[in-house]
Structures are given as structure tokens and as C-alpha cells.
Amino acid sequence: MAAEVRMTVEEYLQLIERTASGVQRVGKAARTIKKETRPVRRKAGKAVKGMAAALKRANAKARKKNGSFKKGWTQARVMKEAHRIRRKM
């Protein structure tokens, strides 16, 4: 039973290049293997950027000095208020 050998794509390509260095090539390879690239990330939109400032303003309205909510305020209401503030910005 043969031992199992594992290698990365880069190691495999280096091995192929070393073994084929003295061999004359007849034609191009059928396909090439590309390195994996990271997906491109989208920039944050205008709404996302303004939300941080809106949340600061909404939290200032809703919280007491000790950090707890004022009477009648919940986290859901803070978020609703922040969205309203952001739309008006």
C-alpha cells in the first residue's frame, strides 16, 4: 500500500516545473491554474455611514446618566429613532 501524499497547488506546480524543465514542450497546456483571490468588498453606503452618528444622537436622547433607559424607551425604540434621525440628516 502506497503512502498518501498531500500538497498544495503551488507545491504541485513547482514539482511539475522541476520535472518538465528538460522536456521540450509541443503546445500550451489546456488550462492554467490561478491562485485564489479574495472577494472584492463593497464600500459602505451613505446610509451605513450616517447610522453611527444617528445612533449616538438617539442613545443620548434615550439614556440616563447612569446608562439605563429613560422611562418608555427600549432598544427597539432607540433603533427606530436612529433610523428617523438618519433619514433627516
PyMOL Python script that loads the backbone (N, CA, C, O; Angstrom):
from pymol import cmd

cmd.read_pdbstr("""\
ATOM      1  N   MET A   1       0.845  -1.182   0.000  1.00  0.00           N
ATOM      2  CA  MET A   1       0.000   0.000   0.000  1.00  0.00           C
ATOM      3  C   MET A   1       0.890   1.243   0.000  1.00  0.00           C
ATOM      4  O   MET A   1       1.803   1.366   0.816  1.00  0.00           O
ATOM      5  N   ALA A   2       0.609   2.161  -0.925  1.00  0.00           N
ATOM      6  CA  ALA A   2       1.425   3.373  -1.054  1.00  0.00           C
ATOM      7  C   ALA A   2       1.010   4.408  -0.020  1.00  0.00           C
ATOM      8  O   ALA A   2      -0.148   4.460   0.397  1.00  0.00           O
ATOM      9  N   ALA A   3       1.970   5.231   0.388  1.00  0.00           N
ATOM     10  CA  ALA A   3       1.677   6.294   1.345  1.00  0.00           C
ATOM     11  C   ALA A   3       0.924   7.418   0.657  1.00  0.00           C
ATOM     12  O   ALA A   3       1.159   7.710  -0.516  1.00  0.00           O
ATOM     13  N   GLU A   4       0.021   8.042   1.391  1.00  0.00           N
ATOM     14  CA  GLU A   4      -0.748   9.142   0.818  1.00  0.00           C
ATOM     15  C   GLU A   4       0.046  10.438   0.942  1.00  0.00           C
ATOM     16  O   GLU A   4       0.535  10.776   2.020  1.00  0.00           O
ATOM     17  N   VAL A   5       0.170  11.159  -0.170  1.00  0.00           N
ATOM     18  CA  VAL A   5       0.935  12.410  -0.183  1.00  0.00           C
ATOM     19  C   VAL A   5      -0.025  13.546  -0.483  1.00  0.00           C
ATOM     20  O   VAL A   5      -0.800  13.479  -1.437  1.00  0.00           O
ATOM     21  N   ARG A   6       0.027  14.590   0.332  1.00  0.00           N
ATOM     22  CA  ARG A   6      -0.808  15.765   0.110  1.00  0.00           C
ATOM     23  C   ARG A   6       0.095  16.968  -0.100  1.00  0.00           C
ATOM     24  O   ARG A   6       1.104  17.134   0.585  1.00  0.00           O
ATOM     25  N   MET A   7      -0.285  17.812  -1.066  1.00  0.00           N
ATOM     26  CA  MET A   7       0.476  19.032  -1.310  1.00  0.00           C
ATOM     27  C   MET A   7      -0.457  20.122  -1.817  1.00  0.00           C
ATOM     28  O   MET A   7      -1.545  19.853  -2.326  1.00  0.00           O
ATOM     29  N   THR A   8       0.000  21.364  -1.663  1.00  0.00           N
ATOM     30  CA  THR A   8      -0.805  22.486  -2.132  1.00  0.00           C
ATOM     31  C   THR A   8      -0.665  22.604  -3.638  1.00  0.00           C
ATOM     32  O   THR A   8       0.185  21.956  -4.249  1.00  0.00           O
ATOM     33  N   VAL A   9      -1.506  23.437  -4.228  1.00  0.00           N
ATOM     34  CA  VAL A   9      -1.469  23.656  -5.674  1.00  0.00           C
ATOM     35  C   VAL A   9      -0.117  24.243  -6.075  1.00  0.00           C
ATOM     36  O   VAL A   9       0.456  23.853  -7.092  1.00  0.00           O
ATOM     37  N   GLU A  10       0.393  25.185  -5.268  1.00  0.00           N
ATOM     38  CA  GLU A  10       1.686  25.806  -5.569  1.00  0.00           C
ATOM     39  C   GLU A  10       2.810  24.775  -5.547  1.00  0.00           C
ATOM     40  O   GLU A  10       3.674  24.775  -6.424  1.00  0.00           O
ATOM     41  N   GLU A  11       2.799  23.887  -4.536  1.00  0.00           N
ATOM     42  CA  GLU A  11       3.824  22.843  -4.462  1.00  0.00           C
ATOM     43  C   GLU A  11       3.738  21.912  -5.667  1.00  0.00           C
ATOM     44  O   GLU A  11       4.764  21.505  -6.211  1.00  0.00           O
ATOM     45  N   TYR A  12       2.529  21.576  -6.081  1.00  0.00           N
ATOM     46  CA  TYR A  12       2.324  20.705  -7.235  1.00  0.00           C
ATOM     47  C   TYR A  12       2.868  21.352  -8.503  1.00  0.00           C
ATOM     48  O   TYR A  12       3.544  20.700  -9.300  1.00  0.00           O
ATOM     49  N   LEU A  13       2.569  22.639  -8.687  1.00  0.00           N
ATOM     50  CA  LEU A  13       3.050  23.341  -9.881  1.00  0.00           C
ATOM     51  C   LEU A  13       4.576  23.424  -9.904  1.00  0.00           C
ATOM     52  O   LEU A  13       5.190  23.280 -10.961  1.00  0.00           O
ATOM     53  N   GLN A  14       5.189  23.657  -8.736  1.00  0.00           N
ATOM     54  CA  GLN A  14       6.653  23.680  -8.668  1.00  0.00           C
ATOM     55  C   GLN A  14       7.231  22.321  -9.025  1.00  0.00           C
ATOM     56  O   GLN A  14       8.237  22.241  -9.729  1.00  0.00           O
ATOM     57  N   LEU A  15       6.606  21.252  -8.548  1.00  0.00           N
ATOM     58  CA  LEU A  15       7.058  19.901  -8.851  1.00  0.00           C
ATOM     59  C   LEU A  15       6.979  19.635 -10.352  1.00  0.00           C
ATOM     60  O   LEU A  15       7.909  19.074 -10.931  1.00  0.00           O
ATOM     61  N   ILE A  16       5.883  20.031 -10.980  1.00  0.00           N
ATOM     62  CA  ILE A  16       5.716  19.838 -12.420  1.00  0.00           C
ATOM     63  C   ILE A  16       6.761  20.635 -13.189  1.00  0.00           C
ATOM     64  O   ILE A  16       7.333  20.128 -14.154  1.00  0.00           O
ATOM     65  N   GLU A  17       7.019  21.877 -12.776  1.00  0.00           N
ATOM     66  CA  GLU A  17       8.018  22.716 -13.452  1.00  0.00           C
ATOM     67  C   GLU A  17       9.412  22.098 -13.341  1.00  0.00           C
ATOM     68  O   GLU A  17      10.165  22.090 -14.314  1.00  0.00           O
ATOM     69  N   ARG A  18       9.759  21.579 -12.160  1.00  0.00           N
ATOM     70  CA  ARG A  18      11.085  20.972 -11.983  1.00  0.00           C
ATOM     71  C   ARG A  18      11.249  19.715 -12.835  1.00  0.00           C
ATOM     72  O   ARG A  18      12.303  19.494 -13.430  1.00  0.00           O
ATOM     73  N   THR A  19      10.198  18.894 -12.887  1.00  0.00           N
ATOM     74  CA  THR A  19      10.317  17.650 -13.656  1.00  0.00           C
ATOM     75  C   THR A  19      10.288  17.906 -15.160  1.00  0.00           C
ATOM     76  O   THR A  19      10.871  17.145 -15.932  1.00  0.00           O
ATOM     77  N   ALA A  20       9.612  18.973 -15.576  1.00  0.00           N
ATOM     78  CA  ALA A  20       9.476  19.253 -17.005  1.00  0.00           C
ATOM     79  C   ALA A  20      10.503  20.259 -17.500  1.00  0.00           C
ATOM     80  O   ALA A  20      10.389  20.740 -18.627  1.00  0.00           O
ATOM     81  N   SER A  21      11.503  20.592 -16.691  1.00  0.00           N
ATOM     82  CA  SER A  21      12.460  21.625 -17.097  1.00  0.00           C
ATOM     83  C   SER A  21      13.305  21.191 -18.299  1.00  0.00           C
ATOM     84  O   SER A  21      13.667  22.038 -19.116  1.00  0.00           O
ATOM     85  N   GLY A  22      13.628  19.917 -18.431  1.00  0.00           N
ATOM     86  CA  GLY A  22      14.452  19.462 -19.547  1.00  0.00           C
ATOM     87  C   GLY A  22      13.646  18.992 -20.748  1.00  0.00           C
ATOM     88  O   GLY A  22      14.228  18.648 -21.776  1.00  0.00           O
ATOM     89  N   VAL A  23      12.333  18.968 -20.644  1.00  0.00           N
ATOM     90  CA  VAL A  23      11.487  18.455 -21.710  1.00  0.00           C
ATOM     91  C   VAL A  23      11.043  19.605 -22.611  1.00  0.00           C
ATOM     92  O   VAL A  23      10.655  20.667 -22.124  1.00  0.00           O
ATOM     93  N   GLN A  24      11.101  19.390 -23.920  1.00  0.00           N
ATOM     94  CA  GLN A  24      10.659  20.413 -24.855  1.00  0.00           C
ATOM     95  C   GLN A  24       9.132  20.310 -24.992  1.00  0.00           C
ATOM     96  O   GLN A  24       8.589  19.228 -25.212  1.00  0.00           O
ATOM     97  N   ARG A  25       8.465  21.435 -24.859  1.00  0.00           N
ATOM     98  CA  ARG A  25       7.014  21.438 -24.922  1.00  0.00           C
ATOM     99  C   ARG A  25       6.542  21.538 -26.364  1.00  0.00           C
ATOM    100  O   ARG A  25       7.117  22.260 -27.178  1.00  0.00           O
ATOM    101  N   VAL A  26       5.478  20.794 -26.658  1.00  0.00           N
ATOM    102  CA  VAL A  26       4.916  20.796 -28.003  1.00  0.00           C
ATOM    103  C   VAL A  26       3.880  21.907 -28.141  1.00  0.00           C
ATOM    104  O   VAL A  26       3.882  22.630 -29.138  1.00  0.00           O
ATOM    105  N   GLY A  27       3.003  22.053 -27.161  1.00  0.00           N
ATOM    106  CA  GLY A  27       1.957  23.074 -27.210  1.00  0.00           C
ATOM    107  C   GLY A  27       1.683  23.603 -25.823  1.00  0.00           C
ATOM    108  O   GLY A  27       2.277  23.146 -24.847  1.00  0.00           O
ATOM    109  N   LYS A  28       0.776  24.575 -25.732  1.00  0.00           N
ATOM    110  CA  LYS A  28       0.429  25.133 -24.426  1.00  0.00           C
ATOM    111  C   LYS A  28      -0.465  24.168 -23.663  1.00  0.00           C
ATOM    112  O   LYS A  28      -1.138  23.325 -24.256  1.00  0.00           O
ATOM    113  N   ALA A  29      -0.464  24.299 -22.363  1.00  0.00           N
ATOM    114  CA  ALA A  29      -1.318  23.458 -21.527  1.00  0.00           C
ATOM    115  C   ALA A  29      -2.784  23.791 -21.804  1.00  0.00           C
ATOM    116  O   ALA A  29      -3.115  24.904 -22.211  1.00  0.00           O
ATOM    117  N   ALA A  30      -3.636  22.825 -21.582  1.00  0.00           N
ATOM    118  CA  ALA A  30      -5.057  23.004 -21.868  1.00  0.00           C
ATOM    119  C   ALA A  30      -5.665  24.085 -20.966  1.00  0.00           C
ATOM    120  O   ALA A  30      -6.522  24.849 -21.410  1.00  0.00           O
ATOM    121  N   ARG A  31      -5.237  24.150 -19.729  1.00  0.00           N
ATOM    122  CA  ARG A  31      -5.744  25.169 -18.823  1.00  0.00           C
ATOM    123  C   ARG A  31      -4.677  25.538 -17.819  1.00  0.00           C
ATOM    124  O   ARG A  31      -3.758  24.760 -17.562  1.00  0.00           O
ATOM    125  N   THR A  32      -4.796  26.708 -17.258  1.00  0.00           N
ATOM    126  CA  THR A  32      -3.854  27.152 -16.246  1.00  0.00           C
ATOM    127  C   THR A  32      -4.581  27.236 -14.910  1.00  0.00           C
ATOM    128  O   THR A  32      -5.788  27.472 -14.863  1.00  0.00           O
ATOM    129  N   ILE A  33      -3.849  27.045 -13.844  1.00  0.00           N
ATOM    130  CA  ILE A  33      -4.421  27.105 -12.509  1.00  0.00           C
ATOM    131  C   ILE A  33      -4.083  28.462 -11.920  1.00  0.00           C
ATOM    132  O   ILE A  33      -2.912  28.832 -11.840  1.00  0.00           O
ATOM    133  N   LYS A  34      -5.098  29.202 -11.509  1.00  0.00           N
ATOM    134  CA  LYS A  34      -4.896  30.522 -10.933  1.00  0.00           C
ATOM    135  C   LYS A  34      -4.934  30.434  -9.416  1.00  0.00           C
ATOM    136  O   LYS A  34      -5.593  29.564  -8.845  1.00  0.00           O
ATOM    137  N   LYS A  35      -4.212  31.357  -8.766  1.00  0.00           N
ATOM    138  CA  LYS A  35      -4.256  31.424  -7.312  1.00  0.00           C
ATOM    139  C   LYS A  35      -5.611  31.960  -6.883  1.00  0.00           C
ATOM    140  O   LYS A  35      -6.234  32.738  -7.605  1.00  0.00           O
ATOM    141  N   GLU A  36      -6.066  31.543  -5.708  1.00  0.00           N
ATOM    142  CA  GLU A  36      -7.344  32.027  -5.194  1.00  0.00           C
ATOM    143  C   GLU A  36      -7.187  33.489  -4.787  1.00  0.00           C
ATOM    144  O   GLU A  36      -6.181  33.873  -4.191  1.00  0.00           O
ATOM    145  N   THR A  37      -8.184  34.292  -5.110  1.00  0.00           N
ATOM    146  CA  THR A  37      -8.173  35.701  -4.738  1.00  0.00           C
ATOM    147  C   THR A  37      -9.321  35.961  -3.780  1.00  0.00           C
ATOM    148  O   THR A  37     -10.326  35.250  -3.781  1.00  0.00           O
ATOM    149  N   ARG A  38      -9.157  36.979  -2.971  1.00  0.00           N
ATOM    150  CA  ARG A  38     -10.201  37.358  -2.030  1.00  0.00           C
ATOM    151  C   ARG A  38     -11.338  38.025  -2.786  1.00  0.00           C
ATOM    152  O   ARG A  38     -11.098  38.705  -3.784  1.00  0.00           O
ATOM    153  N   PRO A  39     -12.560  37.844  -2.334  1.00  0.00           N
ATOM    154  CA  PRO A  39     -13.669  38.547  -2.987  1.00  0.00           C
ATOM    155  C   PRO A  39     -13.580  40.049  -2.724  1.00  0.00           C
ATOM    156  O   PRO A  39     -13.131  40.470  -1.657  1.00  0.00           O
ATOM    157  N   VAL A  40     -14.000  40.840  -3.675  1.00  0.00           N
ATOM    158  CA  VAL A  40     -13.947  42.286  -3.552  1.00  0.00           C
ATOM    159  C   VAL A  40     -15.076  42.735  -2.630  1.00  0.00           C
ATOM    160  O   VAL A  40     -16.222  42.309  -2.775  1.00  0.00           O
ATOM    161  N   ARG A  41     -14.738  43.588  -1.697  1.00  0.00           N
ATOM    162  CA  ARG A  41     -15.746  44.079  -0.760  1.00  0.00           C
ATOM    163  C   ARG A  41     -16.304  45.409  -1.267  1.00  0.00           C
ATOM    164  O   ARG A  41     -15.581  46.236  -1.822  1.00  0.00           O
ATOM    165  N   ARG A  42     -17.599  45.587  -1.061  1.00  0.00           N
ATOM    166  CA  ARG A  42     -18.236  46.829  -1.469  1.00  0.00           C
ATOM    167  C   ARG A  42     -17.997  47.914  -0.432  1.00  0.00           C
ATOM    168  O   ARG A  42     -17.868  47.634   0.760  1.00  0.00           O
ATOM    169  N   LYS A  43     -17.939  49.152  -0.898  1.00  0.00           N
ATOM    170  CA  LYS A  43     -17.795  50.269   0.023  1.00  0.00           C
ATOM    171  C   LYS A  43     -19.096  50.457   0.793  1.00  0.00           C
ATOM    172  O   LYS A  43     -20.175  50.126   0.302  1.00  0.00           O
ATOM    173  N   ALA A  44     -18.982  50.991   1.997  1.00  0.00           N
ATOM    174  CA  ALA A  44     -20.162  51.257   2.801  1.00  0.00           C
ATOM    175  C   ALA A  44     -20.946  52.399   2.157  1.00  0.00           C
ATOM    176  O   ALA A  44     -20.363  53.385   1.706  1.00  0.00           O
ATOM    177  N   GLY A  45     -22.248  52.260   2.120  1.00  0.00           N
ATOM    178  CA  GLY A  45     -23.095  53.281   1.512  1.00  0.00           C
ATOM    179  C   GLY A  45     -23.307  54.471   2.429  1.00  0.00           C
ATOM    180  O   GLY A  45     -22.874  54.474   3.582  1.00  0.00           O
ATOM    181  N   LYS A  46     -23.973  55.472   1.902  1.00  0.00           N
ATOM    182  CA  LYS A  46     -24.227  56.701   2.640  1.00  0.00           C
ATOM    183  C   LYS A  46     -25.048  56.427   3.903  1.00  0.00           C
ATOM    184  O   LYS A  46     -24.782  57.003   4.958  1.00  0.00           O
ATOM    185  N   ALA A  47     -26.049  55.543   3.793  1.00  0.00           N
ATOM    186  CA  ALA A  47     -26.922  55.244   4.926  1.00  0.00           C
ATOM    187  C   ALA A  47     -26.153  54.601   6.073  1.00  0.00           C
ATOM    188  O   ALA A  47     -26.392  54.926   7.236  1.00  0.00           O
ATOM    189  N   VAL A  48     -25.235  53.697   5.759  1.00  0.00           N
ATOM    190  CA  VAL A  48     -24.478  52.992   6.792  1.00  0.00           C
ATOM    191  C   VAL A  48     -23.548  53.959   7.532  1.00  0.00           C
ATOM    192  O   VAL A  48     -23.404  53.892   8.752  1.00  0.00           O
ATOM    193  N   LYS A  49     -22.922  54.855   6.767  1.00  0.00           N
ATOM    194  CA  LYS A  49     -22.001  55.803   7.384  1.00  0.00           C
ATOM    195  C   LYS A  49     -22.719  56.746   8.342  1.00  0.00           C
ATOM    196  O   LYS A  49     -22.183  57.068   9.402  1.00  0.00           O
ATOM    197  N   GLY A  50     -23.920  57.193   7.988  1.00  0.00           N
ATOM    198  CA  GLY A  50     -24.662  58.121   8.833  1.00  0.00           C
ATOM    199  C   GLY A  50     -25.294  57.468  10.036  1.00  0.00           C
ATOM    200  O   GLY A  50     -25.663  58.151  10.992  1.00  0.00           O
ATOM    201  N   MET A  51     -25.425  56.164  10.008  1.00  0.00           N
ATOM    202  CA  MET A  51     -26.110  55.455  11.087  1.00  0.00           C
ATOM    203  C   MET A  51     -25.351  55.562  12.411  1.00  0.00           C
ATOM    204  O   MET A  51     -25.975  55.614  13.471  1.00  0.00           O
ATOM    205  N   ALA A  52     -24.033  55.595  12.371  1.00  0.00           N
ATOM    206  CA  ALA A  52     -23.260  55.687  13.622  1.00  0.00           C
ATOM    207  C   ALA A  52     -23.574  56.990  14.346  1.00  0.00           C
ATOM    208  O   ALA A  52     -23.797  56.992  15.556  1.00  0.00           O
ATOM    209  N   ALA A  53     -23.593  58.089  13.615  1.00  0.00           N
ATOM    210  CA  ALA A  53     -23.894  59.381  14.227  1.00  0.00           C
ATOM    211  C   ALA A  53     -25.339  59.414  14.710  1.00  0.00           C
ATOM    212  O   ALA A  53     -25.634  59.951  15.778  1.00  0.00           O
ATOM    213  N   ALA A  54     -26.236  58.836  13.917  1.00  0.00           N
ATOM    214  CA  ALA A  54     -27.648  58.813  14.295  1.00  0.00           C
ATOM    215  C   ALA A  54     -27.856  58.001  15.568  1.00  0.00           C
ATOM    216  O   ALA A  54     -28.652  58.391  16.423  1.00  0.00           O
ATOM    217  N   LEU A  55     -27.158  56.885  15.707  1.00  0.00           N
ATOM    218  CA  LEU A  55     -27.280  56.069  16.921  1.00  0.00           C
ATOM    219  C   LEU A  55     -26.756  56.808  18.144  1.00  0.00           C
ATOM    220  O   LEU A  55     -27.317  56.679  19.232  1.00  0.00           O
ATOM    221  N   LYS A  56     -25.696  57.575  17.979  1.00  0.00           N
ATOM    222  CA  LYS A  56     -25.173  58.352  19.113  1.00  0.00           C
ATOM    223  C   LYS A  56     -26.214  59.366  19.584  1.00  0.00           C
ATOM    224  O   LYS A  56     -26.444  59.531  20.782  1.00  0.00           O
ATOM    225  N   ARG A  57     -26.836  60.038  18.619  1.00  0.00           N
ATOM    226  CA  ARG A  57     -27.862  61.019  18.976  1.00  0.00           C
ATOM    227  C   ARG A  57     -29.074  60.352  19.628  1.00  0.00           C
ATOM    228  O   ARG A  57     -29.594  60.850  20.627  1.00  0.00           O
ATOM    229  N   ALA A  58     -29.518  59.240  19.075  1.00  0.00           N
ATOM    230  CA  ALA A  58     -30.693  58.545  19.619  1.00  0.00           C
ATOM    231  C   ALA A  58     -30.410  58.014  21.018  1.00  0.00           C
ATOM    232  O   ALA A  58     -31.267  58.092  21.898  1.00  0.00           O
ATOM    233  N   ASN A  59     -29.210  57.475  21.229  1.00  0.00           N
ATOM    234  CA  ASN A  59     -28.846  56.964  22.562  1.00  0.00           C
ATOM    235  C   ASN A  59     -28.765  58.101  23.572  1.00  0.00           C
ATOM    236  O   ASN A  59     -29.141  57.930  24.731  1.00  0.00           O
ATOM    237  N   ALA A  60     -28.276  59.262  23.139  1.00  0.00           N
ATOM    238  CA  ALA A  60     -28.206  60.411  24.042  1.00  0.00           C
ATOM    239  C   ALA A  60     -29.606  60.818  24.493  1.00  0.00           C
ATOM    240  O   ALA A  60     -29.797  61.208  25.645  1.00  0.00           O
ATOM    241  N   LYS A  61     -30.573  60.730  23.605  1.00  0.00           N
ATOM    242  CA  LYS A  61     -31.970  61.050  23.962  1.00  0.00           C
ATOM    243  C   LYS A  61     -32.554  60.021  24.923  1.00  0.00           C
ATOM    244  O   LYS A  61     -33.310  60.371  25.829  1.00  0.00           O
ATOM    245  N   ALA A  62     -32.206  58.757  24.727  1.00  0.00           N
ATOM    246  CA  ALA A  62     -32.901  57.665  25.404  1.00  0.00           C
ATOM    247  C   ALA A  62     -32.286  57.234  26.732  1.00  0.00           C
ATOM    248  O   ALA A  62     -32.942  56.540  27.508  1.00  0.00           O
ATOM    249  N   ARG A  63     -31.066  57.620  27.009  1.00  0.00           N
ATOM    250  CA  ARG A  63     -30.379  57.098  28.202  1.00  0.00           C
ATOM    251  C   ARG A  63     -30.272  58.125  29.317  1.00  0.00           C
ATOM    252  O   ARG A  63     -30.246  59.334  29.089  1.00  0.00           O
ATOM    253  N   LYS A  64     -30.210  57.590  30.535  1.00  0.00           N
ATOM    254  CA  LYS A  64     -29.956  58.420  31.706  1.00  0.00           C
ATOM    255  C   LYS A  64     -28.451  58.540  31.892  1.00  0.00           C
ATOM    256  O   LYS A  64     -27.680  57.945  31.139  1.00  0.00           O
ATOM    257  N   LYS A  65     -28.030  59.309  32.892  1.00  0.00           N
ATOM    258  CA  LYS A  65     -26.599  59.471  33.170  1.00  0.00           C
ATOM    259  C   LYS A  65     -25.944  58.156  33.578  1.00  0.00           C
ATOM    260  O   LYS A  65     -24.765  57.936  33.302  1.00  0.00           O
ATOM    261  N   ASN A  66     -26.710  57.276  34.236  1.00  0.00           N
ATOM    262  CA  ASN A  66     -26.128  56.001  34.678  1.00  0.00           C
ATOM    263  C   ASN A  66     -26.119  54.952  33.558  1.00  0.00           C
ATOM    264  O   ASN A  66     -25.625  53.845  33.769  1.00  0.00           O
ATOM    265  N   GLY A  67     -26.658  55.278  32.364  1.00  0.00           N
ATOM    266  CA  GLY A  67     -26.598  54.353  31.227  1.00  0.00           C
ATOM    267  C   GLY A  67     -27.853  53.550  30.990  1.00  0.00           C
ATOM    268  O   GLY A  67     -27.987  52.917  29.943  1.00  0.00           O
ATOM    269  N   SER A  68     -28.790  53.555  31.945  1.00  0.00           N
ATOM    270  CA  SER A  68     -30.025  52.792  31.732  1.00  0.00           C
ATOM    271  C   SER A  68     -30.995  53.635  30.889  1.00  0.00           C
ATOM    272  O   SER A  68     -30.793  54.835  30.700  1.00  0.00           O
ATOM    273  N   PHE A  69     -32.043  52.983  30.392  1.00  0.00           N
ATOM    274  CA  PHE A  69     -33.015  53.680  29.559  1.00  0.00           C
ATOM    275  C   PHE A  69     -33.919  54.578  30.398  1.00  0.00           C
ATOM    276  O   PHE A  69     -34.245  54.267  31.544  1.00  0.00           O
ATOM    277  N   LYS A  70     -34.312  55.689  29.801  1.00  0.00           N
ATOM    278  CA  LYS A  70     -35.340  56.523  30.412  1.00  0.00           C
ATOM    279  C   LYS A  70     -36.668  55.784  30.310  1.00  0.00           C
ATOM    280  O   LYS A  70     -36.800  54.830  29.543  1.00  0.00           O
ATOM    281  N   LYS A  71     -37.654  56.233  31.092  1.00  0.00           N
ATOM    282  CA  LYS A  71     -38.964  55.582  31.090  1.00  0.00           C
ATOM    283  C   LYS A  71     -39.576  55.659  29.680  1.00  0.00           C
ATOM    284  O   LYS A  71     -39.588  56.714  29.046  1.00  0.00           O
ATOM    285  N   GLY A  72     -40.082  54.505  29.213  1.00  0.00           N
ATOM    286  CA  GLY A  72     -40.736  54.457  27.911  1.00  0.00           C
ATOM    287  C   GLY A  72     -39.803  54.145  26.746  1.00  0.00           C
ATOM    288  O   GLY A  72     -40.265  53.962  25.620  1.00  0.00           O
ATOM    289  N   TRP A  73     -38.513  54.082  26.997  1.00  0.00           N
ATOM    290  CA  TRP A  73     -37.551  53.807  25.915  1.00  0.00           C
ATOM    291  C   TRP A  73     -37.090  52.352  25.984  1.00  0.00           C
ATOM    292  O   TRP A  73     -36.870  51.809  27.067  1.00  0.00           O
ATOM    293  N   THR A  74     -36.947  51.732  24.820  1.00  0.00           N
ATOM    294  CA  THR A  74     -36.388  50.377  24.690  1.00  0.00           C
ATOM    295  C   THR A  74     -35.341  50.431  23.589  1.00  0.00           C
ATOM    296  O   THR A  74     -35.216  51.440  22.895  1.00  0.00           O
ATOM    297  N   GLN A  75     -34.599  49.359  23.431  1.00  0.00           N
ATOM    298  CA  GLN A  75     -33.590  49.313  22.372  1.00  0.00           C
ATOM    299  C   GLN A  75     -34.259  49.415  21.000  1.00  0.00           C
ATOM    300  O   GLN A  75     -33.721  50.032  20.081  1.00  0.00           O
ATOM    301  N   ALA A  76     -35.439  48.801  20.876  1.00  0.00           N
ATOM    302  CA  ALA A  76     -36.166  48.869  19.602  1.00  0.00           C
ATOM    303  C   ALA A  76     -36.542  50.318  19.284  1.00  0.00           C
ATOM    304  O   ALA A  76     -36.434  50.756  18.139  1.00  0.00           O
ATOM    305  N   ARG A  77     -36.976  51.044  20.286  1.00  0.00           N
ATOM    306  CA  ARG A  77     -37.363  52.439  20.050  1.00  0.00           C
ATOM    307  C   ARG A  77     -36.136  53.286  19.717  1.00  0.00           C
ATOM    308  O   ARG A  77     -36.219  54.204  18.900  1.00  0.00           O
ATOM    309  N   VAL A  78     -34.996  52.981  20.347  1.00  0.00           N
ATOM    310  CA  VAL A  78     -33.751  53.696  20.042  1.00  0.00           C
ATOM    311  C   VAL A  78     -33.397  53.499  18.567  1.00  0.00           C
ATOM    312  O   VAL A  78     -33.023  54.450  17.882  1.00  0.00           O
ATOM    313  N   MET A  79     -33.517  52.267  18.087  1.00  0.00           N
ATOM    314  CA  MET A  79     -33.180  51.986  16.688  1.00  0.00           C
ATOM    315  C   MET A  79     -34.152  52.691  15.738  1.00  0.00           C
ATOM    316  O   MET A  79     -33.734  53.229  14.713  1.00  0.00           O
ATOM    317  N   LYS A  80     -35.433  52.691  16.070  1.00  0.00           N
ATOM    318  CA  LYS A  80     -36.416  53.390  15.240  1.00  0.00           C
ATOM    319  C   LYS A  80     -36.095  54.880  15.177  1.00  0.00           C
ATOM    320  O   LYS A  80     -36.164  55.495  14.113  1.00  0.00           O
ATOM    321  N   GLU A  81     -35.746  55.448  16.317  1.00  0.00           N
ATOM    322  CA  GLU A  81     -35.397  56.869  16.380  1.00  0.00           C
ATOM    323  C   GLU A  81     -34.124  57.149  15.579  1.00  0.00           C
ATOM    324  O   GLU A  81     -34.023  58.169  14.897  1.00  0.00           O
ATOM    325  N   ALA A  82     -33.153  56.233  15.666  1.00  0.00           N
ATOM    326  CA  ALA A  82     -31.902  56.409  14.921  1.00  0.00           C
ATOM    327  C   ALA A  82     -32.161  56.395  13.418  1.00  0.00           C
ATOM    328  O   ALA A  82     -31.580  57.191  12.680  1.00  0.00           O
ATOM    329  N   HIS A  83     -33.029  55.495  12.960  1.00  0.00           N
ATOM    330  CA  HIS A  83     -33.367  55.462  11.535  1.00  0.00           C
ATOM    331  C   HIS A  83     -34.067  56.761  11.116  1.00  0.00           C
ATOM    332  O   HIS A  83     -33.812  57.293  10.035  1.00  0.00           O
ATOM    333  N   ARG A  84     -34.937  57.254  11.972  1.00  0.00           N
ATOM    334  CA  ARG A  84     -35.625  58.516  11.669  1.00  0.00           C
ATOM    335  C   ARG A  84     -34.634  59.672  11.581  1.00  0.00           C
ATOM    336  O   ARG A  84     -34.713  60.499  10.673  1.00  0.00           O
ATOM    337  N   ILE A  85     -33.699  59.726  12.534  1.00  0.00           N
ATOM    338  CA  ILE A  85     -32.673  60.781  12.536  1.00  0.00           C
ATOM    339  C   ILE A  85     -31.805  60.680  11.280  1.00  0.00           C
ATOM    340  O   ILE A  85     -31.494  61.689  10.648  1.00  0.00           O
ATOM    341  N   ARG A  86     -31.424  59.465  10.931  1.00  0.00           N
ATOM    342  CA  ARG A  86     -30.553  59.274   9.755  1.00  0.00           C
ATOM    343  C   ARG A  86     -31.241  59.741   8.479  1.00  0.00           C
ATOM    344  O   ARG A  86     -30.604  60.342   7.613  1.00  0.00           O
ATOM    345  N   ARG A  87     -32.523  59.470   8.359  1.00  0.00           N
ATOM    346  CA  ARG A  87     -33.260  59.902   7.163  1.00  0.00           C
ATOM    347  C   ARG A  87     -33.294  61.421   7.059  1.00  0.00           C
ATOM    348  O   ARG A  87     -33.267  61.970   5.957  1.00  0.00           O
ATOM    349  N   LYS A  88     -33.352  62.112   8.216  1.00  0.00           N
ATOM    350  CA  LYS A  88     -33.423  63.581   8.222  1.00  0.00           C
ATOM    351  C   LYS A  88     -32.050  64.229   8.036  1.00  0.00           C
ATOM    352  O   LYS A  88     -31.969  65.419   7.735  1.00  0.00           O
ATOM    353  N   MET A  89     -30.977  63.467   8.211  1.00  0.00           N
ATOM    354  CA  MET A  89     -29.620  64.032   8.102  1.00  0.00           C
ATOM    355  C   MET A  89     -29.309  64.471   6.685  1.00  0.00           C
ATOM    356  O   MET A  89     -28.214  64.966   6.418  1.00  0.00           O
TER     357      MET A  89
END
""", "prot")
cmd.dss("prot")
cmd.show_as("cartoon", "prot")
cmd.util.cbc("prot")
cmd.orient("prot")
